[in-house]
Amino acid sequence: MLRTREDILEGRLRIPSGCAISGIFSKSGKPIGGERIIKSIEVMHDRSNGLGGGFACYGIYPQFPDHYAIHVFHDNLASKRECEDFLLKNFDIASMSEIPTRLTSGVTDAPLIWRYFAEPLRHRVVEDFCDEDEFVARRVTHINARIDGSYVFSSGKNMGVFKAIGFPEDVGRFYRLEDYEGYCMIAHGRYPTNTPGWWGGAHPFALLSSSVVHNGEISSYDANRRSIEPYGYSCSLQTDTEVIAYIYDYLTRRVGLSQREFADVVAAPFWSAIADMPKDRREYYEYIRAMFSNFLITGPFSIIVGFEGGMMALNDRLKLRSMVCAERGDTLYAASEECAIRVVEPELDRVWAPAGGEPVIATLGRPGGER
């Protein structure tokens, strides 16, 4: 049988709009089963190429709500011992075990994957002259930069990231995600275009309780990286998305900006649009663009951010990547394609495409969310 031009080029073409993202958030805190987010991301299978998939799930560890759930990839037993020695010097470990997985043909060559429920040792926090979140962030950075063969890929409270090399639906089944339920689930299917596929480079990227999934390319990556690293962050995971996670952590946790203000920084309006705004809005955006100019993200992107008690969807100011949002009752959905929403909730109260640079934000206990 003759092969068509499309057959010959299958798998060899660069697809700049590739990658899939999806998020489900219950504003009332009603539990969402992990099988729903797997089903949502699976319908967008063709937007991925098997080089990375992952999930971030919130509210899944009610038995340890005040402990940091530290998820770690270990390459071997030697790196595991070194990492655990470091953790025991800095944390009171309430529980430590392998993260449950199942054999899945689509996920192979898995490292050792362990989970530690930990509280910082009080005297070590005092010695560092910082709060607990900053203490944990510094230890995560230390492990990832200095302990060869160990990588912390999740470190928040009552949440966890689960990621691997493979198609996202295979990754979800590998981690037995159907055994988890929580108030927020976000997912990513990767189609890397400029960076390698490896376990640590799969999305989401997370620090403490915030996590980011991303479709697009950050053309301002080098400028953003040079601007964030002096604040103690290290961009070493060979993908541009990592810098978004650190910018979010810096602006919201350390500077104290709201989620809406974060969006106004990274997807700020053009100067020409600002000039035509009323005086109060014009002065606000002039300040934002002058004060945080190095954290403006340029290039096509759509992202979903998970954070403690909330979820945000945002695309770039020119809307160069697809983003669809929908609501049904108290549940907010966001995805690259409407089909990823309809497959888990066919009947919707509202469906819309957010404007470029306009965040869609939902938080627990706020039925109407924030837009």
Buried (B, 14 or more C-beta within 10 A) or exposed (E): EEEEEEEEEEEEEEEEBBBBBBBBBBBEBEEBBBBBBBBBBBBBBEBBBBBBBBBBBBBBBEEBEEBBBBBBBBBEEEBBEBBBEBBBEBBEBEEBEEBEBEEBEBBEEBBBBBBBBBBBBEEEBEEBEBEBBBBBBBBBBBBBEEBEBBBBBBBBBBBBBBBBBBBBBBBBBBBBBBEBBBBBBBBBBBBBEEBEBBBBBBBBBBBBBBBBBBBBBBBBBEBBBEBBBEEEBBBEBBBBBBBBBBBBBBBBBEBEBEBEBBBBBBBBBEEEEBEEBEEEEBEBBBEBBEEBEEBBBBBBBBBBBBBBBBBBBBBBBEBBBBBBBBBBBBBBBBBBBBEBBBBBBEEBEEBEEBEBBBBBBBBBEBEEBBB
